[in-house]
Amino acid sequence: MTETTKEFRNTDAVLDIKDKPKPLQWFGLSLQHLFTMFGSTVLVPILVGIDPGIALLSSGLGTLVYMATTGAKIPAYLGSSFAFIPAMQMLMKSEGYPAVAQGALTTGLVYVIVALIIKKIGSDWINKLLPPIVVGPVVMVIGLGLAGSAAQNAMLTPTGDYSPKYIAVALITLGLTIIFNMFLKGFIGLLPILLGIISGYGVAMLFGIVDTQPIVDAAWFALPNFEIPFVNYEPKLYIGAITTMAPIAFVTMTEHIGHITVLNKLTKRNYFEDPGLSRTILGDGLAQISASFVGGPPVTSYGENIGVLAITRVHSVFVLGGAAVLAIILGFIGKISAVILSIPGPVISGISFILFGVIASSGLKILIDNKIDFDKKRNLIIASVILVVGIGGLMFKSGPFELSGMALATLFGIVLNLVLPEKAFSEK
């Protein structure tokens, strides 16, 4: 049934890391992972204004790059990252995708530099630079900073008119997604977002707000909307893109470490030792760089797919690699991209009410899990400044140099954490 090529085998796994399933079994298991990441991976480009086809392709490409970098030792799938949405939305409006690409390239380079430093001196400094009191509020900013756009898209038509019909579709989509999330179990219980998008799309069709003509006109086979430097555009320096997106890399890095920790427990291995944290972070960084070269958003490891690993106990990297190949193939099916692009704003908003809230709640969970004491003035000040600066959209701009929103909030949090004493003088 399987081919085992690794000496250690996790006996709790149905298929362990290097076990290769039979062809039909392989296809089904890979398709399962594809469905799991699909909803979130295509939602990011829809919110930002990037071709969903190229996002699918870049997620598959990024996953394969990650596997190659880590020696195919870690069963992980990399999909579109939500952390960069506010920054990408701003850059798409002001400069277009070339600026997003440069920001994604920069975040990838930050990962590469951090990987080299970890290789040299270890990783303790990351915890000192980004403790829970900084990471928690910054993650909350990622979700809460997007709340306004979700509400606007749920209320307003593309022409800016208030629409009760749009609100109804958004709320029905929200309600159905909540039902799927709360009452479904097993593998299908891992797909509430995808099921919510599908059912919301059906509701939107009943309300007559879906334009299906572009789907009819779309070709079955079509090249994704590649954005390749020196081919589709001439690169230039975007200082604002670099300063806006680079600091966010430190936030997503902590998420990456968290996922690796979960995978360690799940697969009964220690990936911090083999292939090593420096190699896993390097793989993530190179995946982001590869996405920036083809026109996709930055990618990151997906907790949804880790959930599939836990439920199915199928940990085979061949299965994850198969999902990556299927994602790349889907990127070339024009009808798929057309269907995704036809999803109305209120459907996306109904899903976003949950997703953005879950992101914010994840930041709160970080604070709770680490028992952060808000009776201490130091913690209260750090969290307060991060939340207001980030959600309020404070901006520092001087010529081409720009720091805004979450990037500035992250920087403030890091600086305050480093300079403030453990206790205020009034507390001593």
C-alpha positions as CSV (number, residue, x, y, z in Angstrom):
1,M,0.0,0.0,0.0
2,T,2.8,2.4,0.8
3,E,6.5,3.0,0.2
4,T,8.3,4.1,3.3
5,T,11.6,5.8,2.9
6,K,12.2,7.2,6.3
7,E,13.7,5.1,9.2
8,F,11.4,6.6,11.9
9,R,7.7,6.0,11.4
10,N,4.9,7.5,13.4
11,T,2.7,4.5,14.1
12,D,-0.3,6.8,14.8
13,A,-0.3,8.0,11.2
14,V,-2.2,6.3,8.5
15,L,0.4,7.6,6.0
16,D,3.6,9.0,7.5
17,I,5.8,11.8,6.1
18,K,7.5,9.8,3.3
19,D,4.7,7.3,2.6
20,K,3.4,7.4,-1.0
21,P,-0.3,6.6,-1.5
22,K,-1.7,4.7,-4.4
23,P,-2.6,6.9,-7.5
24,L,-6.4,7.2,-7.0
25,Q,-6.0,7.5,-3.2
26,W,-3.3,10.1,-3.8
27,F,-5.5,12.2,-6.0
28,G,-8.4,12.1,-3.6
29,L,-6.3,13.0,-0.6
30,S,-4.6,15.9,-2.5
31,L,-8.0,17.2,-3.7
32,Q,-9.1,17.3,-0.1
33,H,-6.2,19.6,0.8
34,L,-6.9,21.7,-2.3
35,F,-10.6,22.2,-1.2
36,T,-9.4,23.1,2.4
37,M,-7.2,25.9,1.4
38,F,-9.2,27.1,-1.6
39,G,-11.6,29.4,0.1
40,S,-9.0,31.4,2.0
41,T,-6.4,31.4,-0.8
42,V,-8.8,32.9,-3.4
43,L,-10.4,35.3,-0.9
44,V,-7.2,37.2,-0.5
45,P,-6.7,38.2,-4.2
46,I,-10.4,39.0,-4.4
47,L,-10.1,41.5,-1.5
48,V,-6.9,43.0,-2.9
49,G,-7.6,43.0,-6.6
50,I,-5.2,40.3,-7.8
51,D,-6.1,37.6,-10.3
52,P,-7.3,34.5,-8.3
53,G,-5.8,32.2,-10.9
54,I,-2.3,33.6,-10.3
55,A,-2.9,33.3,-6.5
56,L,-3.7,29.6,-6.9
57,L,-0.6,29.1,-9.0
58,S,1.7,31.0,-6.6
59,S,0.3,29.1,-3.6
60,G,1.1,25.8,-5.4
61,L,4.5,27.1,-6.6
62,G,5.3,28.4,-3.1
63,T,4.4,25.1,-1.5
64,L,6.7,23.2,-3.9
65,V,9.6,25.7,-3.2
66,Y,9.0,25.3,0.5
67,M,9.2,21.5,0.2
68,A,12.3,21.6,-1.9
69,T,14.0,24.0,0.6
70,T,13.1,21.8,3.7
71,G,14.1,18.5,2.0
72,A,10.4,17.5,1.8
73,K,10.4,16.7,5.5
74,I,7.5,18.9,6.6
75,P,3.8,18.3,5.5
76,A,2.8,22.0,5.1
77,Y,0.7,23.9,2.5
78,L,1.4,27.6,1.8
79,G,-1.5,29.8,0.8
80,S,-2.3,33.5,0.4
81,S,-1.5,35.4,3.6
82,F,-4.2,37.5,5.2
83,A,-1.6,39.5,7.3
84,F,-0.6,41.6,4.3
85,I,-4.1,42.5,3.0
86,P,-4.4,46.1,4.4
87,A,-0.9,46.9,3.1
88,M,-1.6,45.3,-0.3
89,Q,-5.0,47.1,-0.7
90,M,-3.3,50.4,-0.1
91,L,-0.5,49.7,-2.5
92,M,-2.8,48.4,-5.2
93,K,-4.8,51.7,-5.1
94,S,-1.7,53.9,-5.1
95,E,1.0,52.2,-7.1
96,G,-0.5,48.9,-8.5
97,Y,0.9,45.4,-8.3
98,P,4.6,46.2,-9.0
99,A,4.6,47.9,-5.6
100,V,3.0,44.8,-4.0
101,A,5.5,42.6,-5.7
102,Q,8.4,44.6,-4.3
103,G,6.8,44.5,-0.8
104,A,6.4,40.7,-1.1
105,L,10.0,40.4,-2.3
106,T,11.2,42.4,0.6
107,T,9.2,40.3,3.2
108,G,10.8,37.2,1.6
109,L,14.2,38.7,2.0
110,V,13.5,39.6,5.6
111,Y,12.8,35.9,6.1
112,V,16.0,34.9,4.4
113,I,18.0,37.3,6.5
114,V,16.4,36.1,9.7
115,A,17.0,32.5,8.7
116,L,20.7,33.2,8.2
117,I,20.9,34.9,11.6
118,I,19.1,32.0,13.3
119,K,21.6,29.6,11.6
120,K,24.4,31.7,13.2
121,I,23.2,32.6,16.7
122,G,19.9,30.8,17.4
123,S,16.3,32.0,17.7
124,D,16.0,33.3,21.3
125,W,16.2,36.9,20.0
126,I,13.0,36.6,18.1
127,N,11.1,36.0,21.4
128,K,12.7,39.0,22.9
129,L,11.9,41.2,19.9
130,L,8.3,39.9,19.5
131,P,6.9,38.7,22.8
132,P,3.1,37.9,23.1
133,I,2.3,41.5,24.3
134,V,3.5,42.8,20.9
135,V,2.3,40.0,18.6
136,G,-1.2,39.7,20.1
137,P,-2.3,43.3,19.6
138,V,-0.6,43.4,16.1
139,V,-2.6,40.3,15.0
140,M,-5.8,42.0,16.4
141,V,-5.0,45.0,14.2
142,I,-4.8,42.8,11.1
143,G,-8.4,41.7,11.6
144,L,-9.9,44.9,13.0
145,G,-8.2,47.1,10.5
146,L,-10.2,45.3,7.8
147,A,-13.6,45.5,9.5
148,G,-14.5,48.8,7.8
149,S,-14.0,47.5,4.3
150,A,-16.1,44.4,5.1
151,A,-19.0,46.5,6.3
152,Q,-18.8,48.9,3.4
153,N,-18.9,46.0,0.8
154,A,-21.9,44.5,2.6
155,M,-23.9,47.8,2.4
156,L,-22.9,49.5,-0.8
157,T,-23.2,48.7,-4.5
158,P,-20.2,49.3,-6.9
159,T,-21.7,52.7,-7.6
160,G,-21.7,53.6,-3.8
161,D,-25.5,53.3,-3.3
162,Y,-26.9,51.8,-0.1
163,S,-28.6,48.5,-0.9
164,P,-30.8,46.5,1.5
165,K,-30.5,43.6,-1.0
166,Y,-26.7,43.6,-0.5
167,I,-27.1,43.6,3.3
168,A,-29.5,40.6,3.0
169,V,-27.1,38.6,0.9
170,A,-24.2,39.4,3.3
171,L,-26.2,38.4,6.4
172,I,-27.6,35.2,4.9
173,T,-24.0,34.2,3.8
174,L,-22.8,35.0,7.3
175,G,-25.6,33.0,8.9
176,L,-25.0,30.0,6.7
177,T,-21.3,30.0,7.3
178,I,-21.8,30.1,11.0
179,I,-24.2,27.1,10.7
180,F,-21.6,25.2,8.7
181,N,-18.9,26.0,11.2
182,M,-20.9,25.1,14.2
183,F,-22.9,22.0,13.1
184,L,-20.8,20.2,10.5
185,K,-18.2,17.7,11.6
186,G,-15.5,15.4,10.1
187,F,-13.6,16.6,7.0
188,I,-16.6,18.6,5.7
189,G,-16.5,20.5,9.0
190,L,-13.1,21.8,7.9
191,L,-14.7,23.6,4.9
192,P,-17.1,26.2,6.4
193,I,-15.5,29.1,4.4
194,L,-15.7,27.3,1.1
195,L,-19.2,26.1,1.8
196,G,-20.2,29.6,2.8
197,I,-18.9,31.1,-0.4
198,I,-20.7,28.4,-2.5
199,S,-24.0,28.8,-0.7
200,G,-23.7,32.6,-0.5
201,Y,-23.1,32.6,-4.3
202,G,-26.3,30.7,-4.8
203,V,-28.2,33.2,-2.6
204,A,-26.7,36.1,-4.6
205,M,-27.9,34.5,-7.8
206,L,-31.4,34.2,-6.4
207,F,-31.2,38.0,-5.5
208,G,-30.1,38.7,-9.1
209,I,-26.7,40.3,-8.3
210,V,-24.4,37.9,-10.1
211,D,-23.2,38.6,-13.6
212,T,-22.6,35.3,-15.2
213,Q,-21.8,36.6,-18.7
214,P,-18.0,36.8,-18.0
215,I,-18.1,33.1,-17.0
216,V,-19.8,32.2,-20.3
217,D,-17.2,34.3,-22.3
218,A,-14.2,32.9,-20.4
219,A,-12.1,30.2,-22.1
220,W,-11.6,26.9,-20.4
221,F,-7.8,27.2,-20.8
222,A,-6.3,30.6,-20.1
223,L,-3.0,31.9,-18.9
224,P,-3.2,33.4,-15.4
225,N,-2.6,37.2,-15.2
226,F,1.2,36.9,-14.8
227,E,3.0,40.0,-13.5
228,I,6.7,39.2,-14.2
229,P,9.3,41.9,-13.7
230,F,11.0,43.1,-16.9
231,V,8.4,41.2,-18.9
232,N,5.0,42.7,-17.8
233,Y,6.4,45.8,-16.1
234,E,9.7,47.7,-15.5
235,P,10.6,47.5,-11.8
236,K,11.4,50.6,-9.9
237,L,12.1,51.4,-6.2
238,Y,9.0,51.7,-4.0
239,I,10.3,52.8,-0.6
240,G,6.7,53.0,0.7
241,A,6.0,49.4,-0.2
242,I,9.2,48.2,1.5
243,T,8.6,50.1,4.7
244,T,4.9,49.1,4.8
245,M,5.2,45.4,4.3
246,A,8.7,44.5,5.7
247,P,7.8,44.9,9.4
248,I,4.7,42.6,8.9
249,A,7.1,39.8,8.1
250,F,8.1,39.6,11.8
251,V,4.4,39.0,12.7
252,T,3.9,36.3,10.1
253,M,7.1,34.7,11.3
254,T,5.7,34.1,14.7
255,E,2.6,32.5,13.1
256,H,5.1,30.3,11.1
257,I,6.8,29.2,14.3
258,G,3.4,28.4,15.9
259,H,2.5,26.2,13.0
260,I,5.8,24.3,13.2
261,T,5.2,23.8,16.9
262,V,1.8,22.2,16.2
263,L,3.3,20.0,13.4
264,N,6.0,18.8,15.8
265,K,3.4,17.4,18.2
266,L,1.2,16.1,15.4
267,T,3.9,14.1,13.5
268,K,6.0,13.3,16.6
269,R,9.1,15.0,15.2
270,N,11.2,18.0,16.0
271,Y,11.4,20.3,12.9
272,F,13.2,22.9,14.9
273,E,16.2,20.4,14.8
274,D,15.6,18.7,11.5
275,P,15.6,20.4,9.1
276,G,16.0,23.3,11.5
277,L,14.1,26.5,12.1
278,S,16.5,28.4,9.9
279,R,15.6,26.1,7.0
280,T,11.8,26.3,7.6
281,I,11.9,30.1,7.7
282,L,14.2,30.1,4.7
283,G,11.7,28.0,2.8
284,D,8.8,30.3,3.7
285,G,10.8,33.3,2.6
286,L,11.8,31.8,-0.8
287,A,8.2,30.9,-1.3
288,Q,7.2,34.5,-0.8
289,I,9.9,35.6,-3.2
290,S,8.7,33.1,-5.9
291,A,5.1,34.4,-5.5
292,S,6.4,38.0,-6.1
293,F,8.1,37.0,-9.3
294,V,4.9,35.6,-10.9
295,G,2.3,38.1,-9.8
296,G,0.8,36.5,-6.6
297,P,0.3,37.7,-3.0
298,P,2.7,36.7,-0.3
299,V,2.1,33.2,1.0
300,T,2.3,31.5,4.4
301,S,1.7,28.2,6.0
302,Y,-2.0,27.3,6.5
303,G,-3.5,26.2,9.7
304,E,-6.6,24.8,7.8
305,N,-4.4,22.2,6.2
306,I,-2.8,21.3,9.5
307,G,-6.3,20.6,10.7
308,V,-6.8,18.2,7.9
309,L,-3.6,16.4,8.8
310,A,-4.8,16.1,12.4
311,I,-8.2,14.6,11.4
312,T,-7.2,12.3,8.7
313,R,-3.8,11.3,10.2
314,V,-2.4,11.4,6.7
315,H,0.9,13.2,7.0
316,S,2.4,12.3,3.6
317,V,4.4,15.1,1.9
318,F,3.4,13.4,-1.4
319,V,-0.2,14.3,-0.7
320,L,0.6,18.0,0.1
321,G,2.8,18.1,-3.0
322,G,-0.1,16.7,-5.1
323,A,-2.3,19.5,-3.7
324,A,0.3,22.0,-4.9
325,V,0.3,20.6,-8.4
326,L,-3.5,20.6,-8.6
327,A,-3.5,24.3,-7.5
328,I,-1.1,25.2,-10.3
329,I,-3.2,23.3,-12.8
330,L,-6.4,25.1,-11.6
331,G,-4.6,28.5,-12.1
332,F,-4.7,27.8,-15.9
333,I,-8.5,27.0,-16.0
334,G,-10.0,30.3,-17.2
335,K,-13.6,29.3,-16.1
336,I,-12.4,28.9,-12.5
337,S,-11.0,32.4,-12.4
338,A,-14.1,33.8,-14.0
339,V,-16.4,32.1,-11.5
340,I,-14.2,33.4,-8.6
341,L,-14.2,37.0,-10.0
342,S,-18.0,36.9,-10.4
343,I,-18.5,36.4,-6.6
344,P,-20.4,39.6,-5.5
345,G,-19.0,41.9,-2.8
346,P,-21.7,41.1,-0.2
347,V,-20.9,37.4,-0.3
348,I,-17.3,38.1,0.3
349,S,-18.3,40.5,3.1
350,G,-20.5,37.9,4.8
351,I,-17.5,35.6,4.9
352,S,-15.2,38.4,5.9
353,F,-17.2,39.2,9.0
354,I,-16.1,35.9,10.4
355,L,-12.6,35.6,8.9
356,F,-11.5,39.1,10.0
357,G,-13.0,38.6,13.4
358,V,-11.3,35.2,13.7
359,I,-8.0,36.9,13.0
360,A,-8.6,39.6,15.6
361,S,-9.7,36.9,18.1
362,S,-6.6,35.0,17.4
363,G,-4.6,38.0,18.6
364,L,-6.7,38.1,21.8
365,K,-6.1,34.3,22.3
366,I,-2.4,34.9,22.2
367,L,-2.7,37.4,25.1
368,I,-5.0,35.0,27.0
369,D,-2.9,31.9,26.5
370,N,0.2,33.7,27.7
371,K,-1.6,35.2,30.7
372,I,-0.7,38.8,29.9
373,D,-1.4,40.9,32.9
374,F,-3.1,44.2,31.9
375,D,-2.9,45.5,35.5
376,K,0.7,46.2,34.6
377,K,1.0,49.6,33.1
378,R,3.7,48.4,30.7
379,N,1.5,45.9,29.0
380,L,-1.5,48.2,28.9
381,I,0.5,51.0,27.2
382,I,2.1,48.7,24.6
383,A,-1.3,47.1,23.6
384,S,-3.1,50.4,23.6
385,V,-0.6,52.2,21.3
386,I,-0.5,49.3,18.9
387,L,-4.3,49.0,18.6
388,V,-5.0,52.7,18.1
389,V,-2.0,53.4,15.8
390,G,-2.8,50.3,13.7
391,I,-6.6,50.5,13.5
392,G,-6.5,54.3,13.2
393,G,-4.2,54.1,10.2
394,L,-1.6,56.6,11.5
395,M,1.0,57.3,8.8
396,F,4.5,58.7,8.8
397,K,5.6,59.9,5.4
398,S,8.7,61.8,4.2
399,G,9.2,61.9,0.5
400,P,9.1,58.3,-0.8
401,F,9.5,56.9,2.7
402,E,6.3,55.8,4.3
403,L,5.2,53.8,7.4
404,S,1.5,53.4,8.0
405,G,-1.1,51.3,9.7
406,M,0.0,47.9,10.9
407,A,3.7,48.3,9.9
408,L,3.9,51.4,12.0
409,A,2.0,49.8,14.9
410,T,4.4,46.8,14.8
411,L,7.4,49.1,14.9
412,F,5.9,51.1,17.9
413,G,5.2,47.8,19.7
414,I,8.8,46.5,19.2
415,V,10.3,49.8,20.3
416,L,8.1,50.2,23.4
417,N,8.7,46.6,24.4
418,L,12.5,47.2,24.3
419,V,12.6,50.6,26.1
420,L,9.9,50.4,28.7
421,P,10.8,49.0,32.2
422,E,9.1,46.0,33.5
423,K,7.3,48.1,36.1
424,A,6.3,51.7,36.2
425,F,7.8,53.7,39.0
426,S,4.4,53.9,40.7
427,E,4.2,50.2,40.7
428,K,7.5,49.6,42.5
